[in-house]
Amino acid sequence: MDRKWRDFGVDVSFVQDNHSYSKPVGTIRGIHFQNPPHAQAKLVRCTRGRIMDYAIDLRAGSPTYGQHVGAELSAENGDQLFIPVGFGHAFITLEPDCEVIYKVSDYYAPECDGGVRWDCPDIGIDWPLGGNQPLLSPKDAALPVLADFVSGFAYDGHPLEPLAD
């Protein structure tokens, strides 16, 4: 990993780049993660359009378990969001025709695929839907709530902190 990223506390090697395309505004992807032993850190950026991107703490024993941070990512602002192992990832499209690229630290392992419901009341994300209904995949609509989730992620001693400007 590049020295500049290590200075920000990102010390992982990325092995795969993933690409997500969403045509309609209001498309929600997530809350997704990969369980151990193939847990993934992610580095997310929006290369076309604009999204609101979220990282949700899912580490057992964490004092910030179930809490989240969010950042607007767009092709225009060029911002990225790093999501460590043990955090769920979700986003909503704010413009049509959004493309999201994210680097991951382990290869996709379908047997380790996991998720939590986008509208879980214990997480409480205030999705910017503007009064509209979200567009969800059938898989995302059927995910469990946090109360029914058993975390396989260990707390590393670093609670979730607000994002720096």
Backbone as numpy.savetxt, mean C-alpha at the origin, in Angstrom:
# Nx Ny Nz CAx CAy CAz Cx Cy Cz
21.02 -1.31 -2.94 20.17 -0.13 -2.94 21.05 1.10 -2.94
20.63 2.08 -3.61 21.35 3.34 -3.75 21.61 3.99 -2.39
22.76 4.60 -2.25 23.15 5.25 -0.99 22.14 6.31 -0.56
21.59 7.05 -1.52 20.61 8.09 -1.20 19.39 7.48 -0.50
18.92 6.34 -1.00 17.77 5.68 -0.37 18.13 5.17 1.02
19.34 4.65 1.20 19.76 4.19 2.53 19.76 5.34 3.53
20.11 6.55 3.07 20.08 7.72 3.94 18.67 8.01 4.44
17.65 7.58 3.68 16.25 7.74 4.08 15.74 6.52 4.85
16.62 5.55 5.13 16.21 4.37 5.88 15.70 3.23 5.01
15.81 3.35 3.71 15.37 2.30 2.80 16.59 1.47 2.43
16.68 0.28 3.02 17.84 -0.58 2.80 17.35 -1.97 2.37
16.74 -2.02 1.20 16.24 -3.28 0.63 16.69 -3.37 -0.82
16.70 -4.57 -1.32 16.96 -4.80 -2.73 15.64 -5.12 -3.41
15.39 -4.49 -4.52 14.16 -4.73 -5.26 14.43 -5.74 -6.36
13.52 -6.71 -6.53 13.73 -7.81 -7.46 12.75 -7.81 -8.63
11.69 -7.01 -8.53 10.65 -7.06 -9.55 9.95 -5.70 -9.63
9.57 -5.31 -10.84 8.76 -4.11 -11.05 7.37 -4.55 -11.48
6.34 -4.00 -10.83 4.95 -4.30 -11.17 4.29 -3.06 -11.74
3.31 -3.27 -12.59 2.60 -2.19 -13.27 1.11 -2.39 -13.09
0.41 -1.34 -12.67 -1.03 -1.39 -12.50 -1.66 -0.27 -13.33
-2.70 -0.62 -14.07 -3.44 0.37 -14.86 -4.89 0.36 -14.41
-5.45 1.55 -14.16 -6.85 1.70 -13.79 -7.45 2.80 -14.64
-8.48 2.47 -15.40 -9.11 3.43 -16.29 -10.04 4.42 -15.56
-11.02 3.94 -14.75 -11.96 4.89 -14.15 -11.43 5.59 -12.89
-11.91 6.79 -12.66 -11.70 7.49 -11.40 -12.45 6.72 -10.31
-11.88 6.67 -9.11 -12.54 6.00 -7.99 -12.26 4.52 -7.91
-11.28 4.03 -8.67 -10.88 2.63 -8.56 -10.01 2.48 -7.32
-10.38 1.53 -6.46 -9.60 1.25 -5.26 -8.91 -0.10 -5.44
-7.61 -0.10 -5.16 -6.81 -1.33 -5.17 -6.30 -1.53 -3.74
-6.64 -2.65 -3.15 -6.11 -2.95 -1.82 -7.19 -3.06 -0.77
-6.75 -3.32 0.36 -5.45 -3.24 1.02 -4.72 -4.58 0.81
-3.57 -4.55 0.16 -2.84 -5.76 -0.23 -1.50 -5.86 0.49
-1.03 -7.10 0.60 0.31 -7.39 1.13 0.64 -8.82 0.76
1.90 -9.19 0.98 2.32 -10.57 0.84 2.84 -11.03 2.19
2.32 -12.15 2.67 2.71 -12.71 3.97 4.10 -13.34 3.92
4.75 -13.45 5.10 5.99 -14.20 5.18 5.73 -15.66 4.75
6.68 -16.34 4.19 8.09 -15.98 4.07 8.42 -15.14 2.83
7.42 -14.70 2.09 7.67 -13.91 0.88 7.12 -12.49 1.01
7.21 -11.94 2.21 6.74 -10.58 2.46 7.51 -9.60 1.57
6.83 -8.53 1.19 7.42 -7.56 0.26 7.42 -6.15 0.83
8.53 -5.47 0.67 8.56 -4.01 0.77 8.24 -3.50 -0.63
7.65 -2.29 -0.71 7.28 -1.72 -2.01 7.74 -0.27 -2.09
8.11 0.12 -3.28 8.39 1.53 -3.59 7.45 1.90 -4.72
6.49 2.79 -4.42 5.36 3.07 -5.31 5.48 4.47 -5.91
5.16 4.55 -7.21 5.07 5.86 -7.86 3.96 5.81 -8.91
3.39 6.93 -9.18 2.34 7.06 -10.20 2.98 7.73 -11.41
2.97 7.02 -12.54 3.63 7.53 -13.74 2.66 8.18 -14.72
1.37 8.00 -14.48 0.34 8.63 -15.32 -0.89 8.85 -14.45
-1.39 10.08 -14.43 -2.56 10.39 -13.63 -2.19 10.79 -12.21
-3.12 10.49 -11.28 -2.96 10.94 -9.89 -3.71 9.96 -8.99
-3.05 9.54 -7.90 -3.66 8.63 -6.94 -3.45 9.15 -5.52
-4.27 8.64 -4.60 -4.00 8.78 -3.17 -3.54 7.40 -2.73
-2.33 7.34 -2.18 -1.68 6.07 -1.85 -1.58 5.94 -0.33
-1.80 4.71 0.19 -1.83 4.49 1.64 -0.94 3.33 2.05
-0.30 3.48 3.21 0.44 2.41 3.87 -0.22 2.19 5.23
-0.55 0.93 5.55 -1.28 0.57 6.76 -0.42 -0.37 7.59
-0.19 -0.04 8.86 0.64 -0.84 9.76 -0.12 -2.12 10.14
0.44 -3.28 9.76 -0.17 -4.58 10.06 0.75 -5.47 10.89
1.71 -4.86 11.60 2.68 -5.63 12.38 2.14 -5.93 13.78
2.05 -7.21 14.11 1.56 -7.63 15.42 2.40 -6.99 16.52
1.74 -6.43 17.52 2.43 -5.82 18.65 2.85 -4.38 18.43
2.64 -3.85 17.25 3.01 -2.47 16.99 2.04 -1.52 17.71
2.57 -0.46 18.35 1.67 0.52 18.98 0.84 1.30 17.96
1.22 1.22 16.68 0.47 1.91 15.63 -0.26 0.91 14.72
-0.49 -0.30 15.21 -1.19 -1.34 14.45 -2.55 -0.82 13.97
-2.81 -0.99 12.68 -4.08 -0.56 12.10 -4.11 0.91 11.68
-3.08 1.67 12.03 -3.03 3.07 11.62 -2.41 3.18 10.23
-2.64 4.32 9.59 -2.16 4.48 8.22 -1.63 5.89 7.97
-0.87 5.99 6.90 -0.45 7.28 6.35 -0.82 7.27 4.88
-0.98 8.46 4.32 -1.32 8.57 2.91 -0.58 9.71 2.25
-0.35 9.54 0.95 0.33 10.57 0.17 -0.26 10.61 -1.23
-0.44 11.81 -1.75 -0.87 11.95 -3.14 0.34 11.77 -4.03
0.24 10.81 -4.94 1.29 10.56 -5.91 0.75 10.86 -7.29
1.56 11.51 -8.10 1.13 11.84 -9.46 2.33 11.86 -10.39
2.03 11.79 -11.66 3.09 11.93 -12.66 3.70 13.33 -12.54
2.86 14.29 -12.22 3.33 15.68 -12.14 4.25 15.91 -10.95
3.88 15.41 -9.73 4.72 15.72 -8.57 5.92 14.77 -8.44
5.87 13.58 -9.07 7.00 12.67 -9.05 7.30 12.04 -7.70
6.44 12.25 -6.70 6.67 11.70 -5.37 6.54 10.18 -5.39
7.20 9.54 -4.42 7.13 8.10 -4.25 6.81 7.80 -2.79
6.24 6.61 -2.55 5.95 6.18 -1.18 6.61 4.82 -0.98
7.45 4.73 0.07 8.07 3.47 0.44 7.17 2.80 1.47
6.86 1.53 1.23 6.00 0.75 2.12 6.82 -0.43 2.62
7.21 -0.42 3.90 8.05 -1.49 4.43 7.30 -2.82 4.54
8.05 -3.90 4.70 7.46 -5.19 5.03 6.62 -5.02 6.29
5.46 -5.65 6.32 4.58 -5.55 7.48 3.50 -4.50 7.35
3.49 -3.81 6.22 2.49 -2.79 5.97 1.63 -3.20 4.79
0.32 -2.95 4.88 -0.56 -3.14 3.75 -0.46 -1.94 2.82
-0.87 -2.14 1.58 -0.81 -1.08 0.58 -2.15 -0.97 -0.13
-2.59 0.27 -0.34 -3.84 0.53 -1.06 -3.74 1.88 -1.74
-4.53 2.04 -2.82 -4.63 3.36 -3.44 -5.97 3.51 -4.12
-6.32 4.77 -4.37 -7.52 5.13 -5.12 -7.11 6.07 -6.24
-7.71 5.87 -7.41 -7.41 6.75 -8.53 -8.21 8.05 -8.40
-7.54 9.16 -8.62 -8.17 10.48 -8.54 -8.41 11.09 -9.91
-7.84 10.45 -10.93 -8.01 10.87 -12.32 -8.19 9.61 -13.16
-8.74 9.74 -14.36 -8.85 8.55 -15.22 -7.48 8.15 -15.78
-7.41 6.89 -16.19 -6.22 6.37 -16.87 -4.94 6.49 -16.03
-4.98 5.95 -14.82 -3.81 6.00 -13.94 -2.93 4.78 -14.13
-1.64 5.04 -14.16 -0.65 3.97 -14.20 0.24 4.10 -12.96
0.36 2.98 -12.25 1.16 2.93 -11.03 2.22 1.87 -11.22
3.45 2.23 -10.92 4.59 1.33 -10.99 5.09 1.14 -9.57
5.33 -0.10 -9.18 5.91 -0.31 -7.87 6.94 -1.43 -7.90
8.06 -1.12 -7.27 9.14 -2.07 -7.11 8.85 -2.89 -5.86
9.18 -4.19 -5.88 8.96 -5.05 -4.72 10.24 -5.79 -4.37
10.35 -6.15 -3.10 11.58 -6.77 -2.59 11.56 -8.30 -2.60
10.45 -8.91 -3.02 10.38 -10.35 -3.19 9.44 -10.64 -4.35
9.63 -11.78 -4.96 8.79 -12.15 -6.11 7.37 -12.48 -5.66
6.44 -12.33 -6.58 5.05 -12.65 -6.30 4.93 -14.14 -5.95
4.27 -14.43 -4.83 4.02 -15.80 -4.38 2.53 -15.90 -4.07
1.72 -16.45 -4.98 0.27 -16.46 -4.79 -0.17 -17.09 -3.47
0.58 -18.08 -2.98 0.21 -18.73 -1.72 0.40 -17.81 -0.51
1.10 -16.70 -0.68 1.34 -15.74 0.40 0.52 -14.46 0.24
-0.29 -14.40 -0.80 -1.12 -13.22 -1.08 -2.10 -12.99 0.05
-2.25 -11.75 0.48 -3.17 -11.42 1.56 -3.76 -10.04 1.40
-4.78 -9.77 2.21 -5.40 -8.46 2.15 -6.38 -8.22 3.29
-6.74 -6.96 3.46 -7.73 -6.51 4.43 -8.68 -5.58 3.68
-9.95 -5.56 4.10 -10.96 -4.75 3.42 -10.62 -3.28 3.39
-10.88 -2.69 2.24 -10.59 -1.27 1.99 -11.36 -0.36 2.94
-12.57 -0.78 3.35 -13.43 0.06 4.18 -13.51 -0.41 5.62
-12.47 -1.10 6.10 -12.45 -1.61 7.47 -12.59 -0.45 8.46
-13.61 -0.52 9.34 -13.80 0.60 10.28 -12.67 0.74 11.29
-11.93 -0.34 11.56 -10.82 -0.24 12.51 -9.61 0.47 11.92
-9.55 0.57 10.61 -8.47 1.30 9.94 -8.92 2.73 9.65
-10.13 2.90 9.17 -10.73 4.22 9.04 -10.13 5.14 8.00
-9.76 4.60 6.86 -9.27 5.48 5.79 -10.43 6.33 5.28
-10.21 7.63 5.18 -11.21 8.56 4.64 -10.94 8.69 3.13
-11.47 7.74 2.39 -11.23 7.69 0.95 -11.83 8.92 0.25
-11.09 9.57 -0.62 -11.62 10.74 -1.34 -12.52 10.31 -2.50
-13.72 9.89 -2.16 -14.67 9.39 -3.16 -15.60 10.47 -3.71
-15.67 11.60 -3.04 -16.54 12.68 -3.51 -18.00 12.27 -3.64
-18.45 11.39 -2.75 -19.84 10.94 -2.77 -20.13 9.83 -3.76
-19.15 9.39 -4.52 -19.34 8.33 -5.51 -19.05 6.97 -4.90
-19.55 5.93 -5.53 -19.26 4.56 -5.12 -17.89 4.16 -5.66
-17.10 3.42 -4.87 -15.80 2.97 -5.37 -15.96 1.83 -6.38
-14.97 1.68 -7.21 -14.89 0.53 -8.11 -13.88 -0.44 -7.53
-14.32 -1.68 -7.28 -13.49 -2.69 -6.62 -13.47 -3.97 -7.43
-12.39 -4.70 -7.32 -12.37 -6.05 -7.89 -13.18 -6.95 -6.96
-13.73 -8.05 -7.47 -14.44 -8.99 -6.59 -13.54 -9.49 -5.45
-12.26 -9.70 -5.74 -11.32 -10.15 -4.72 -11.22 -9.12 -3.59
-11.07 -7.84 -3.94 -10.93 -6.80 -2.93 -12.21 -6.62 -2.12
-13.36 -6.78 -2.75 -14.64 -6.63 -2.06 -14.86 -7.74 -1.03
-14.18 -8.87 -1.17 -14.39 -10.01 -0.29 -13.33 -10.17 0.80
-12.39 -9.23 0.91 -11.32 -9.36 1.90 -11.87 -9.21 3.32
-11.19 -9.80 4.32 -11.65 -9.71 5.71 -11.35 -8.34 6.32
-12.05 -8.03 7.40 -11.75 -6.82 8.18 -10.57 -7.11 9.11
-9.99 -6.07 9.65 -8.80 -6.20 10.50 -9.07 -7.11 11.70
-10.25 -7.06 12.29 -10.57 -7.89 13.45 -10.51 -9.38 13.13
-10.67 -9.75 11.87 -10.62 -11.15 11.46 -9.27 -11.54 10.85
-8.32 -10.65 10.91 -6.99 -10.86 10.33 -6.01 -11.26 11.43
-5.23 -12.30 11.19 -4.16 -12.70 12.11 -2.83 -12.35 11.44
-2.14 -11.39 12.02 -0.91 -10.89 11.41 0.24 -11.87 11.58
0.97 -12.07 10.50 2.21 -12.84 10.53 3.44 -11.96 10.51
3.20 -10.64 10.66 4.30 -9.67 10.61 4.72 -9.29 12.03
6.03 -9.27 12.27 6.56 -8.91 13.58 6.84 -7.41 13.65
6.60 -6.84 14.81 6.93 -5.44 15.05 8.43 -5.30 15.24
9.03 -4.35 14.54 10.50 -4.17 14.54 10.98 -3.07 15.48
10.10 -2.52 16.30 10.50 -1.47 17.23 10.37 -0.06 16.69
9.92 0.09 15.44 9.76 1.40 14.82 8.28 1.64 14.53
7.61 2.47 15.33 6.19 2.74 15.05 6.01 3.55 13.78
4.82 3.50 13.24 4.46 4.31 12.08 4.59 5.78 12.46
5.23 6.54 11.60 5.39 7.98 11.83 4.74 8.75 10.71
4.34 10.00 10.99 3.78 10.82 9.90 4.80 10.99 8.78
4.30 11.17 7.57 5.18 11.37 6.43 5.81 12.76 6.49
7.05 12.85 6.08 7.73 14.15 5.98 7.27 14.87 4.74
7.23 16.17 4.81 6.83 16.97 3.64 7.93 17.02 2.61
